[in-house]
């Protein structure tokens, strides 16, 4: 011990000197690395900031704020850890620059989002201005098309009326010609002149029909009907005159028949003159309407040009505001902003001027939204300009703050690099110190080797004792032949985590039947093995004190025995030892069984049941624990047995084993599925399958608990 104390003191001295040297250098390296880490965080923040300026995503905002807040926190921690006031002040200055950067970034984010909203409102207003102007232009074009069509129709009507007037004069000429032939007939009595009269009058039918197809005026149509009627009267009178004609006695010009004939001719002529006069009046009216229509069309064309100038002005303004948004300098933005506002003011002035030129109601209704939409476009653009310029200035200040923080951190990192260079001068001292330290370690190794030998001897003694304890524990477990004498087939898996364990199983002849018990005691290794001896003794004693077959009372009595046995030590160390147990009693004819569980279940494989493998759960109270009252009534569950029934008891070591791809417990669900898969195999094969499955699932994980499984086939 004296040698160990001297060597230890020497090592402490050498180690202390080395630690001071290494600590100084490590501190310099740590500070250099810390400054580098701060620079890396600042670069990450700048990258996240650039990502925000590109896509304006919420993720990039949160990432930038998170990095900058972390950077400030690390800067404050370093400033508090640094003993040098100058360096602490420099780190505080870095923190202030980062804080300015963060504040300006948040302001920049707010302005950017505000700019997006203002820009969206501006675009909507611009679209509304173009839409309302286009609507007014469409109305103008509609009326221009209508006016053009109306002018065309009026011109066609003018031509028709002029032709009607000419045709009406043809009627006058024809009537005059008929009168001449009529006089010749009356003077000479030649029937050839009478035929000529009939031919001339008959030609009037074609003229009248032509006029009827074109004439639109009611008075003209009435005159045409009069002419047509007089024409028919004239022809009838002419036929009567011809039938009464006597060549030897030609008619006198003053006879009633001749006078009637002349009256019809004169009526046709007067009506033709009236028709011609009326068509000329209609023509004059149409010409006046045509002149008015052409004047209106000229006004509409002028108005359409003004509306087109509004559309053109809005288009120029939209191009200018796009150039404003794409410009890279504040000077260019200001120039384009003045240009856009001037264009919009000019458009508003033009729109106000054309208001007096509007004619139709729908034009006026469409115009009501033109000026307000352009004014809204102008106002929203002005707001966009203000926000954009403020965003630009804030962005420049933000970049300057980031550059200032970067410069301060780079300076701090260079200072730490100088410290590292100074610390390297002490490296020559570390060599001799290392030799002394190595000699001390060698001497300590000799001392440790001697101690290891003593420990090894002690371990051999303890190990041999545990090996003998394993032999004793195995000797108290029932032999496999005892199970074979009762059941058609069975298997037993009993694998303590250590050489001895807290799991045990037992089989007893009880009354006329058989009792099978599987238990899991508190603890592992030697403590668990001792607990299993106490539990086994308590069960054996309880068998003599309880009526055979009453497994509920048996478990209750065993619980009381264990509590009585372990209760004597609880006043000393407050230990709470106990066990989980499953006990199943089989009647002699193997047709019925009774199960009682203390935090324990059994699994029954019965092909005749609805679920081939089902679980019978015991009570939620364990045996021997302080939380379980002495008079707690454990429940006995009846179990239906058939010739093909298989019963399985397992401690929680199997189902609680961790493994698999996700390092989770095996669990009861997988255990039930496993029993369903292997249930048709012989019991010996089932044991091998269960062991192999456990090893495969466990993989590289350690064994967590003792593992015990019993399978019984009726």
C-alpha positions in Angstrom: 0.0 0.0 0.0 2.9 2.4 0.7 4.4 1.6 -2.7 1.0 2.1 -4.3 0.6 5.4 -2.5 4.1 6.7 -3.5 3.6 5.7 -7.2 0.2 7.2 -7.2 1.5 10.5 -5.7 4.2 10.6 -8.4 1.7 9.8 -11.1 -0.6 12.6 -9.8 2.2 15.1 -9.9 3.4 14.1 -13.4 -0.2 13.9 -14.5 -1.0 17.3 -13.0 1.9 19.0 -14.9 1.0 17.2 -18.1 -2.7 18.1 -17.6 -1.8 21.8 -17.2 0.2 21.7 -20.4 -2.4 19.6 -22.3 -5.2 21.5 -20.8 -3.8 24.8 -22.0 -3.3 23.4 -25.5 -6.7 21.7 -25.5 -8.4 24.9 -24.4 -6.8 26.7 -27.3 -7.9 23.9 -29.7 -11.4 23.8 -28.2 -11.7 27.6 -28.5 -10.4 27.3 -32.1 -12.9 24.5 -32.9 -15.7 26.4 -31.1 -15.0 29.5 -33.2 -15.1 27.2 -36.3 -18.4 25.7 -35.1 -19.8 29.2 -34.7 -18.6 30.1 -38.2 -20.2 26.9 -39.6 -23.5 27.7 -37.9 -23.4 31.2 -39.3 -22.8 29.7 -42.8 -25.8 27.4 -42.3 -27.9 30.4 -41.3 -26.8 32.3 -44.4 -27.7 29.2 -46.5 -31.1 28.9 -44.9 -31.6 32.7 -45.4 -30.8 32.3 -49.1 -33.2 29.4 -49.3 -35.9 31.7 -47.9 -35.2 34.5 -50.4 -35.6 31.8 -53.2 -38.8 30.0 -52.1 -40.2 32.0 -49.1 -41.0 28.8 -47.3 -42.0 28.5 -43.7 -39.4 25.7 -43.2 -36.5 28.0 -44.3 -37.7 30.8 -41.9 -37.9 28.4 -38.9 -34.5 26.8 -39.8 -32.8 30.2 -40.0 -34.3 31.4 -36.7 -33.4 28.1 -35.0 -29.7 28.2 -36.2 -29.3 31.9 -35.2 -30.8 31.4 -31.8 -28.5 28.3 -31.3 -25.6 30.4 -32.5 -26.4 33.2 -29.9 -26.8 30.6 -27.1 -23.4 29.0 -27.9 -21.8 32.4 -28.1 -23.2 33.4 -24.6 -22.0 30.0 -23.2 -18.5 30.6 -24.6 -18.4 34.2 -23.3 -19.4 32.9 -19.8 -16.7 30.2 -19.9 -13.8 32.5 -21.1 -11.8 34.0 -18.2 -10.2 36.6 -20.4 -12.4 39.8 -20.3 -11.2 41.0 -23.7 -12.2 37.7 -25.3 -15.4 37.7 -23.5 -16.2 41.2 -24.7 -15.3 40.1 -28.2 -17.7 37.1 -28.0 -20.4 39.4 -26.6 -19.9 41.7 -29.6 -20.3 38.6 -31.8 -23.5 37.8 -30.0 -24.7 41.4 -30.5 -24.0 41.2 -34.2 -25.9 37.9 -34.5 -28.8 39.4 -32.6 -28.9 42.3 -35.0 -28.7 39.7 -37.9 -31.7 37.8 -36.4 -33.7 40.9 -35.7 -33.1 42.2 -39.3 -33.9 38.8 -40.7 -37.2 38.6 -38.9 -38.0 42.2 -40.1 -36.9 41.1 -43.6 -39.3 38.1 -43.4 -42.2 40.3 -42.3 -41.5 42.8 -45.1 -41.1 40.0 -47.7 -44.5 38.5 -46.8 -46.0 41.9 -46.7 -44.5 42.6 -50.1 -46.0 39.4 -51.4 -49.4 40.4 -50.2 -49.0 43.9 -51.7 -47.7 42.5 -54.9 -50.7 40.0 -55.1 -53.1 42.9 -54.5 -51.4 45.0 -57.1 -51.6 42.2 -59.7 -55.2 41.6 -58.9 -55.9 45.3 -59.3 -53.9 45.4 -62.6 -55.9 42.4 -63.9 -59.2 44.2 -62.9 -58.1 47.4 -64.7 -57.3 45.5 -67.8 -60.5 43.4 -67.6 -62.7 46.5 -67.1 -61.0 48.3 -69.9 -61.3 45.3 -72.2 -65.0 45.0 -71.3 -65.5 48.6 -72.3 -63.5 48.0 -75.5 -65.6 45.0 -76.3 -68.8 47.0 -75.9 -67.4 49.7 -78.2 -66.5 47.1 -80.8 -70.0 45.6 -80.5 -71.6 48.9 -81.2 -69.2 49.7 -84.0 -70.2 46.4 -85.6 -73.8 47.2 -85.1 -73.4 50.7 -86.5 -71.5 49.4 -89.5 -74.3 46.9 -90.2 -76.9 49.6 -89.8 -75.1 51.9 -92.2 -74.9 49.1 -94.7 -78.6 48.3 -94.4 -79.5 52.0 -94.7 -77.4 52.3 -97.9 -79.1 49.2 -99.3 -82.4 50.7 -98.3 -81.4 54.0 -100.0 -80.6 52.2 -103.2 -83.9 50.3 -103.1 -85.9 53.4 -102.5 -84.2 55.3 -105.4 -84.9 52.3 -107.6 -88.5 52.3 -106.4 -88.9 56.0 -107.3 -87.6 55.2 -110.8 -89.9 52.3 -111.2 -92.9 54.4 -110.0 -92.0 56.9 -112.8 -92.0 54.0 -115.3 -95.6 53.4 -114.3 -96.4 57.1 -115.2 -94.7 56.7 -118.6 -96.5 53.4 -119.2 -99.9 55.0 -118.4 -99.1 58.0 -120.7 -98.2 55.5 -123.5 -101.4 53.6 -122.9 -103.4 56.8 -123.2 -101.8 57.7 -126.5 -102.6 54.3 -128.0 -106.1 54.6 -126.5 -106.7 58.0 -128.3 -105.4 56.5 -131.6 -107.8 53.7 -131.2 -110.7 56.0 -130.5 -109.8 58.3 -133.5 -108.9 55.6 -136.0 -110.8 52.6 -134.7 -107.8 50.3 -135.3 -107.9 47.3 -133.1 -104.1 47.1 -133.3 -103.9 50.2 -131.1 -106.2 48.6 -128.6 -103.9 45.6 -128.4 -101.0 47.9 -127.8 -102.8 49.5 -124.9 -103.5 46.1 -123.4 -99.8 45.1 -123.9 -98.5 48.3 -122.2 -101.0 47.9 -119.3 -100.0 44.3 -118.9 -96.3 45.3 -118.5 -97.4 47.3 -115.4 -98.0 44.0 -113.6 -94.2 43.1 -113.6 -93.3 46.6 -112.4 -96.0 46.5 -109.6 -94.8 43.1 -108.4 -91.2 44.2 -108.4 -92.2 47.2 -106.2 -94.2 45.1 -103.8 -91.2 43.0 -103.1 -89.0 46.0 -102.2 -91.3 48.7 -100.9 -91.4 48.9 -97.0 -93.4 52.2 -96.4 -97.1 51.6 -95.6 -98.3 54.6 -97.7 -96.3 53.4 -100.7 -97.7 49.9 -100.3 -101.2 51.4 -100.2 -100.6 53.4 -103.4 -99.3 50.3 -105.1 -102.5 48.5 -104.2 -104.5 51.4 -105.6 -102.4 51.3 -108.8 -103.0 47.6 -109.1 -106.7 48.0 -108.5 -107.1 50.8 -111.1 -105.0 48.7 -113.5 -107.5 45.8 -113.2 -110.4 48.2 -113.6 -108.8 49.7 -116.7 -108.3 46.3 -118.3 -111.9 45.3 -117.5 -113.2 48.5 -119.0 -110.9 48.1 -122.0 -112.4 44.6 -122.5 -115.9 46.0 -122.4 -115.0 48.7 -124.8 -113.6 46.2 -127.2 -116.7 44.0 -127.0 -118.9 47.0 -127.8 -116.7 48.2 -130.7 -118.4 48.7 -134.0 -116.0 49.4 -136.9 -118.7 51.3 -138.8 -119.6 53.4 -135.8 -116.4 54.2 -133.8 -116.9 55.3 -130.1 -117.0 58.9 -129.2 -114.4 60.4 -126.8 -117.2 61.5 -124.5 -119.1 58.3 -124.1 -119.3 56.9 -120.5 -117.2 53.9 -121.4 -114.4 56.0 -122.7 -114.6 58.4 -119.7 -114.5 55.5 -117.3 -111.4 54.2 -119.1 -109.7 57.6 -118.9 -110.6 57.9 -115.2 -108.8 54.6 -114.4 -105.8 55.6 -116.4 -105.6 59.0 -114.8 -106.0 57.4 -111.3 -103.1 55.1 -112.1 -101.0 58.0 -113.2 -101.8 60.1 -110.2 -101.2 57.2 -107.8 -97.8 56.6 -109.6 -96.9 60.2 -109.1 -97.9 60.0 -105.5 -95.9 56.8 -105.1 -92.8 58.5 -106.6 -93.2 61.5 -104.3 -93.7 59.3 -101.2 -90.6 57.2 -102.0 -88.6 60.3 -102.4 -89.7 61.5 -99.0 -88.8 58.1 -97.5 -85.5 58.3 -99.3 -84.8 61.7 -97.8 -85.6 60.3 -94.3 -83.3 57.4 -94.8 -80.5 59.6 -96.0 -80.9 61.8 -92.9 -80.8 58.6 -90.7 -77.7 57.4 -92.6 -76.0 60.7 -92.0 -76.8 60.6 -88.3 -75.6 57.0 -88.1 -72.3 57.9 -89.8 -71.8 60.7 -87.4 -72.5 58.4 -84.5 -70.1 55.8 -85.9 -67.4 58.5 -86.2 -68.0 59.3 -82.5 -67.7 55.6 -81.6 -64.5 55.2 -83.5 -63.0 58.2 -81.7 -64.2 56.7 -78.4 -62.8 53.3 -79.3 -59.4 54.9 -80.0 -59.5 56.5 -76.5 -60.4 53.2 -74.9 -57.6 51.6 -76.9 -55.2 54.2 -75.5 -56.3 53.3 -72.0 -55.6 49.6 -72.7 -52.3 50.5 -74.2 -51.4 52.7 -71.2 -52.4 49.9 -68.7 -50.3 47.5 -70.6 -47.3 49.8 -70.6 -47.8 50.3 -66.8 -47.8 46.6 -66.2 -44.6 46.2 -68.2 -43.0 49.0 -66.2 -44.1 47.4 -62.9 -42.7 44.0 -64.0 -39.4 45.8 -64.8 -39.6 47.4 -61.4 -39.9 44.0 -59.7 -37.1 42.5 -61.7 -34.7 45.5 -61.3 -31.6 44.9 -59.2 -30.8 48.4 -57.8 -32.8 50.8 -55.7 -32.0 53.6 -58.2 -33.5 51.6 -61.1 -36.6 50.7 -58.9 -37.2 54.4 -58.1 -37.0 55.4 -61.8 -39.3 52.6 -62.9 -41.7 53.4 -60.0 -42.0 57.1 -61.2 -42.5 55.9 -64.8 -45.3 53.4 -63.8 -47.1 56.0 -61.7 -46.9 58.6 -64.4 -48.3 56.1 -66.9 -51.2 55.3 -64.6 -52.0 59.0 -63.9 -52.1 59.6 -67.7 -54.4 56.6 -68.1 -56.7 57.9 -65.3 -56.8 61.4 -67.0 -57.7 59.8 -70.3 -60.4 57.6 -68.7 -62.0 60.7 -67.0 -62.0 62.5 -70.4 -64.0 59.9 -72.3 -66.7 59.7 -69.7 -68.6 62.5 -71.5 -68.4 60.6 -74.8 -70.3 57.5 -73.6 -73.6 56.9 -75.3 -75.3 53.7 -74.3 -76.3 52.6 -70.8 -74.2 49.4 -70.9 -71.2 51.5 -71.9 -71.7 53.8 -68.9 -72.2 50.7 -66.6 -68.9 49.2 -67.9 -67.1 52.5 -67.5 -68.0 52.7 -63.8 -65.4 50.1 -62.8 -62.6 51.4 -65.2 -61.3 54.4 -63.2 -61.7 52.9 -59.7 -59.8 49.7 -60.9 -57.0 51.8 -62.4 -56.8 54.0 -59.3 -56.7 50.8 -57.1 -53.9 49.5 -59.3 -52.0 52.8 -58.8 -52.5 52.8 -55.0 -51.5 49.1 -54.6 -48.4 49.7 -56.8 -47.5 52.7 -54.6 -47.7 50.4 -51.5 -45.7 47.8 -53.3 -43.0 50.3 -54.1 -42.8 51.4 -50.4 -42.6 47.9 -49.1 -40.1 46.8 -51.8 -37.7 49.7 -51.1 -38.0 49.1 -47.3 -37.4 45.3 -47.9 -34.3 46.1 -50.0 -32.8 48.4 -47.3 -33.5 45.9 -44.6 -32.0 43.1 -46.6 -28.8 45.2 -47.1 -28.6 45.9 -43.4 -29.2 42.2 -42.7 -26.3 41.3 -45.0 -24.0 43.8 -43.3 -24.9 42.4 -39.8 -24.1 38.9 -41.1 -20.8 40.0 -42.6 -19.9 41.8 -39.3 -20.6 38.6 -37.3 -18.5 36.6 -39.8 -15.6 39.1 -39.5 -15.7 39.0 -35.7 -15.8 35.2 -35.7 -12.9 34.9 -38.2 -10.9 37.3 -36.0 -11.6 35.2 -32.9 -10.6 32.0 -34.8 -7.3 33.6 -35.8 -6.6 34.6 -32.2 -7.2 31.0 -31.1 -4.8 29.8 -33.8 -2.1 32.0 -32.4 -2.7 30.5 -28.9 -2.3 27.0 -30.4 1.0 28.0 -31.9 2.2 29.3 -28.5 1.1 26.1 -26.7 3.2 23.9 -29.1 6.4 25.3 -27.4 5.5 23.1 -24.4 5.4 19.9 -26.4 9.1 19.2 -25.7 8.4 19.0 -22.0 5.8 16.3 -22.4 8.4 13.6 -23.6 10.3 13.2 -20.3 7.1 13.5 -18.4 5.6 10.7 -20.5 8.6 8.4 -19.6 8.1 9.0 -15.9 4.4 8.3 -16.3 5.1 5.1 -18.2 7.4 3.8 -15.5 4.8 4.5 -12.9 2.2 2.7 -14.9 4.5 -0.4 -15.2 4.9 -0.5 -11.4 1.2 -0.1 -10.9 0.6 -3.0 -13.4 2.8 -5.2 -11.2 0.7 -4.3 -8.2 -2.5 -4.8 -10.1 -1.4 -8.2 -11.3 -0.9 -9.3 -7.8 -4.3 -8.1 -6.9 -5.8 -9.9 -9.9 -4.3 -13.2 -8.7 -6.0 -12.8 -5.3 -9.3 -11.9 -7.0 -9.0 -15.0 -9.4 -8.5 -17.3 -6.4 -11.6 -15.8 -4.8 -13.6 -16.1 -8.0 -12.6 -19.8 -8.4 -13.9 -20.5 -4.9 -17.2 -18.7 -5.6 -17.6 -20.3 -9.0 -17.2 -23.8 -7.7 -19.8 -23.0 -5.0 -22.2 -21.7 -7.7 -21.6 -24.8 -9.8 -22.5 -27.0 -6.8 -25.6 -24.8 -6.2 -26.6 -25.4 -9.8 -26.3 -29.2 -9.2 -28.4 -28.8 -6.1 -31.1 -26.7 -7.9 -31.3 -29.2 -10.8 -31.6 -32.1 -8.3 -34.8 -30.7 -6.7 -36.6 -30.3 -10.1 -38.8 -33.3 -11.1 -37.4 -35.8 -13.7 -38.8 -36.0 -17.2 -40.1 -39.5 -16.4 -42.4 -38.1 -13.8 -44.2 -36.1 -16.5 -44.2 -39.0 -19.0 -46.0 -41.2 -16.5 -49.0 -38.8 -16.5 -49.1 -37.1 -20.0 -49.1 -38.6 -23.4 -46.2 -36.3 -24.4 -44.4 -33.2 -23.0 -41.4 -31.0 -23.3 -39.6 -28.8 -20.8 -37.4 -25.8 -21.5 -35.5 -24.6 -18.4 -32.6 -22.2 -19.1 -31.5 -19.9 -16.3 -29.9 -16.7 -17.4 -27.0 -17.5 -15.1 -25.9 -20.9 -13.8 -28.7 -20.8 -11.3 -31.9 -18.8 -11.5 -35.3 -17.9 -10.1 -37.4 -20.1 -12.4 -38.4 -23.5 -11.2 -41.0 -26.1 -12.1 -42.6 -29.0 -10.1 -45.0 -31.8 -10.4 -46.8 -33.4 -7.5 -49.3 -36.3 -6.9 -52.1 -34.5 -5.2 -55.1 -36.5 -4.1 -56.3 -38.6 -7.1 -54.8 -36.2 -9.6 -51.6 -34.4 -10.6 -50.4 -30.8 -10.0 -48.0 -29.1 -12.4 -46.4 -25.8 -11.2 -44.2 -23.3 -13.1 -42.9 -20.2 -11.2 -40.7 -17.2 -11.7 -39.2 -15.8 -8.5 -37.8 -12.3 -7.9 -34.2 -11.8 -9.1 -31.7 -13.9 -11.1 -28.7 -16.0 -10.2 -28.1 -16.9 -6.6 -30.8 -14.6 -5.1 -33.4 -16.0 -7.4 -32.3 -19.6 -6.7 -32.6 -19.0 -2.9 -36.1 -17.5 -3.5 -37.0 -20.6 -5.5 -36.1 -22.9 -2.6 -38.3 -20.8 -0.3 -41.2 -20.9 -2.8 -40.8 -24.7 -3.4 -40.8 -25.3 0.3 -43.9 -23.1 0.8 -45.8 -25.0 -2.0 -44.9 -28.4 -0.6 -46.1 -27.4 2.9 -49.3 -25.9 1.5 -50.1 -29.2 -0.3 -50.6 -30.9 3.0 -52.8 -28.0 4.4 -55.3 -27.6 1.5 -58.0 -29.9 0.2 -56.7 -31.7 -3.0 -57.8 -30.1 -6.2 -58.5 -26.6 -4.7 -55.7 -24.8 -6.6 -57.0 -21.3 -5.6 -56.7 -22.2 -1.9 -53.3 -23.8 -2.6 -51.9 -20.7 -4.2 -53.4 -18.5 -1.4 -51.8 -20.7 1.3 -48.4 -20.7 -0.6 -48.6 -16.9 -0.7 -49.2 -16.8 3.1 -46.2 -19.1 3.7 -43.9 -17.1 1.5 -44.9 -13.9 3.2 -44.3 -15.4 6.6 -40.9 -16.7 5.6 -39.6 -13.5 3.8 -41.3 -11.0 6.2 -38.6 -11.5 8.9 -36.0 -9.6 6.7 -38.2 -6.8 5.5 -37.8 -4.8 8.7 -34.1 -4.7 7.9 -33.8 -3.8 4.2 -37.4 -3.2 3.2 -37.1 -5.9 0.5 -40.3 -7.0 -1.3 -39.6 -10.5 -2.6 -42.1 -12.8 -4.2 -42.9 -14.8 -7.3 -45.2 -15.3 -10.2 -46.8 -18.7 -10.4 -49.0 -20.9 -12.5 -50.5 -24.0 -11.0 -52.8 -26.4 -12.9 -54.4 -29.5 -11.4 -55.4 -32.4 -13.6 -58.0 -34.9 -12.4 -57.2 -38.6 -12.7 -59.4 -39.2 -15.8 -57.7 -36.2 -17.6 -61.1 -34.9 -18.7 -61.1 -31.8 -16.5 -58.4 -29.5 -15.1 -58.3 -26.4 -12.9 -55.9 -23.5 -13.3 -54.9 -20.7 -10.9 -52.4 -18.0 -11.8 -50.6 -15.3 -9.8 -49.6 -12.8 -12.5 -49.4 -15.9 -14.7 -51.3 -17.3 -17.8 -51.5 -20.6 -19.5 -52.1 -21.1 -23.3 -54.4 -23.9 -24.5 -54.2 -25.4 -28.0 -57.7 -27.0 -28.6 -58.6 -27.6 -32.3 -62.3 -27.9 -31.3 -62.4 -24.4 -29.8 -63.3 -21.2 -31.8 -59.7 -20.0 -31.4 -57.3 -22.9 -31.8 -54.9 -21.3 -29.3 -56.3 -19.2 -26.5 -55.0 -17.7 -23.3 -56.4 -18.2 -19.8 -55.2 -15.3 -17.6 -54.6 -15.6 -13.9 -55.0 -12.9 -11.2 -53.0 -9.7 -11.3 -51.5 -10.3 -7.8 -48.2 -12.1 -7.2 -47.2 -14.4 -4.3 -45.3 -13.1 -1.3 -45.5 -9.4 -2.1 -46.5 -6.9 0.4 -49.1 -5.5 -2.0 -51.0 -8.8 -2.0 -53.1 -9.3 1.2 -52.9 -12.5 3.1 -56.6 -13.3 2.6 -56.6 -12.5 -1.1 -58.7 -15.1 -2.9 -56.9 -16.4 -6.0 -59.3 -17.5 -8.8 -59.5 -21.1 -10.0 -60.4 -21.4 -13.7 -61.8 -24.6 -15.1 -60.1 -26.0 -18.2 -61.9 -28.2 -20.7 -59.7 -31.1 -21.9 -60.0 -33.3 -24.9 -57.7 -36.0 -26.3 -56.0 -33.5 -28.5 -55.6 -30.7 -26.0 -52.1 -29.2 -25.6 -51.3 -26.9 -22.6 -48.3 -24.5 -22.4 -46.9 -22.7 -19.4 -44.2 -20.1 -19.8 -42.5 -17.5 -17.6 -42.1 -14.0 -18.9 -38.5 -14.6 -19.9 -39.6 -15.9 -23.4 -42.2 -13.3 -24.3 -40.2 -10.4 -22.8 -37.0 -11.2 -24.7 -35.8 -8.2 -26.8 -34.7 -8.7 -30.4 -35.8 -8.6 -34.0 -35.2 -5.8 -36.5 -36.7 -3.1 -34.3 -35.3 -4.4 -30.9 -38.7 -5.0 -29.4 -40.0 -7.6 -27.0 -41.2 -10.9 -28.5 -44.6 -10.5 -27.0 -47.6 -12.7 -26.4 -49.1 -12.2 -29.9 -46.0 -13.7 -31.5 -46.0 -16.4 -28.9 -49.6 -17.4 -29.7 -48.8 -17.4 -33.4 -45.8 -19.6 -32.8 -47.9 -22.1 -30.9 -50.4 -22.1 -33.7 -47.6 -22.9 -36.2 -45.9 -25.7 -34.2 -49.0 -27.2 -32.6 -49.3 -30.1 -35.1 -45.7 -31.2 -34.6 -44.5 -33.7 -32.0 -43.6 -32.3 -28.6 -39.9 -33.0 -29.0 -39.9 -31.1 -32.3 -41.9 -28.3 -30.7 -39.2 -27.8 -28.1 -36.5 -27.6 -30.8 -38.6 -25.1 -32.8 -39.2 -22.9 -29.8 -35.5 -22.8 -28.8 -34.4 -22.1 -32.4 -37.0 -19.3 -32.7 -35.8 -17.7 -29.5 -32.2 -17.8 -30.6 -33.1 -16.3 -34.1 -35.2 -13.6 -32.6 -32.7 -12.7 -29.9 -29.9 -12.3 -32.4 -27.0 -10.2 -30.9 -29.1 -9.0 -27.9 -28.3 -10.2 -24.4 -30.5 -12.7 -22.6 -32.7 -10.6 -20.3 -34.2 -13.2 -18.0 -34.5 -16.9 -17.1 -36.5 -18.7 -19.7 -38.8 -21.6 -18.9 -41.5 -23.2 -21.0 -43.5 -26.4 -20.4 -45.7 -28.1 -23.0 -48.1 -30.9 -22.0 -50.2 -33.1 -24.4 -53.3 -34.8 -22.9 
